[in-house]
């Protein structure tokens, strides 16, 4: 039972703008600034399950979500440290991948096209190279969603992209 899987359905090629920003700040300062703007880590699955069980209104849903959103207008869903893997490989570089977003804004998009959930929440990585220089890398959120050609999705994706860009500027100290 070998071979390759057969792809069923439609395949679309998309073009994505990839952004890498260098920081003059040390790695840990960028991490600290980023995490401070994302707000405290919460169990989003539990919060959302509780809201759904309570059959809250859209206004109550929005209010509860916004209470857990950081000052950037975004929140942290998951954080994956890659530094231990790099260390095992003998590298002095460090990296952390963040899955971030905003459940309210994601809902604005996925109600039109549930497939948008492939990209929301989105990922960003902060890494330090072998020379000790710190970078933040991410894919431009609006470019990821451009192929959907939906006015509301595009508008919301641009809003998220603006929040993301502002977050990165704050984190790198520019």
N, C-alpha and C positions, 0 to 999 in steps of 0.2 A: 504494500500500500504506500507507494511513494508518488512522486510527481508534484505538480503544482496545482493549486486550487483554481477552479474555474470561476471567474468573476461573472456573477449574474447581474443583470440590470444595466443601468447607464453609468458610464464613466465620463467625468468631466475634468479637464485639465484647468487648474486655476493658477493665477500668478499672485504671489504674495510678496509684499514689501517686508524685508527682514531688517531690523534696526539693531545696531550694536553701538552703545554709547560708552565712551571711556570716562572714568571718574578720576579726579585728582585726590579724592578721599581714599583712605585705606578701606580695605574690604569690610572689616567689622563696622566701621562708621556707616558705610552704605547699607549694610544689613540692618543696623539699628534704626537708621532714618527711615528705611523702607517699611520695616515692621511697625514702627510708631505711627506711620500714616495709614496703615491698614487696620489698625485697631487690634483689640485683644482676640485671641483665638477662641472660637466658640464651636460647639457641635452643631453645625448647620443641619445635618440630617435630623437630629432630635428636635430642633426648633421648627423645622418645616413639617415634620410629622405631627408635632403637637398642634400647629396651626391648622393643618388639614383635618386632623381629628376633631378639632373644635369648630370646623366649618365656618371659619372667620370670613368677613367681607374683604373685598379687595383693599379697602381703606385700612382695615385692621392688619391685614397681611403686610401692606406697605409700611405701616407705622412700626410694627414689630421688627421687620427686617432692617429698617433704617436705624433702629436703636442699637443695632450690632454692626453697623457700617463704620469704618474708620473715617478720619477727617479728609481723606483723599476721595471719598465717595465710593471706595472699593473696600473689599474685605478679603481676608485670607481664608481659603478653603483647605488647602493642603500645602505642606512644605516637605520637600524631599532633599536631604543632604547627600550630595555626591562626593564630598571630600573624603570620606573613609575609603571609597572605591579608588579614588585617585591616589591616596596614600599607600594602599596595598600595591599599587602599580609603581610605586617609587616616585610619584610626582609630588611636588611641593605646592601645586596649584590647589585651589579650593573652589567649590561651587555649591550653590543651593538653588533648586528649582522651586518656584512658587506657582501655585494654582490660585488665581485671584479673580474677582469679579464682583458683581452686584446682582443679587437674585431678582430684585425688582426690574432692573433694566433687562436682564436675561428674559424675564417673563414677557416684556414688551415685544421681544423679537421672536421667541419660540411660539407664541400664540399664533403668529402668522405662518411660520415654517418650523416645525419641531426639529428638523434637521440641524438648525442653528446650534442646537445643544452640543454638536461636535466641537464647537469653538468657544462656548460660554459655559463655564468659566474658561479663562484663557491662561496661558503659561508665560512665565518670565523667568529668566535665570540671572543670578548675580554670580560672577566668577572672578577669580584672581588667577592670572597666568603665572607661568614659571618665573617671570621677572618681578612679580609682586604687583603688577598693575591690575586695577579693578575695572570690570566692565559690567554693563547691564545689557542683556539681549532679549529681544521679543519680536514677535511678528506683528506688524501693524494690524490692529483689530479690524479697522474699516476695510482694509484690503482683503482680509480673510473672508469677509461677508459680502463683498462687492458682487460676486457672481449671482447672488439671490435676487438682485434687481427689484427690491421692494423698498418703497419710500420710507416706511416706518423702520424697517430693519437698518437701512442705510443711515437714517437720522440718529437712531439709538447707537449704532456702531460708532458713528463719529463722536457722539457724546462720550462713550466709553473710551475711545482713543484719546480724546482730550484729557480725560481724567488720568489715563495711563501715562501720557506724556508729561503731565504736571507732576505726577507721582515720581517718575524717573528723575526729572529735573530737581525735585526736592531731595531725593535720595542721594544723588551724586554731588549735590551742593553747588550747582551752577546758578 
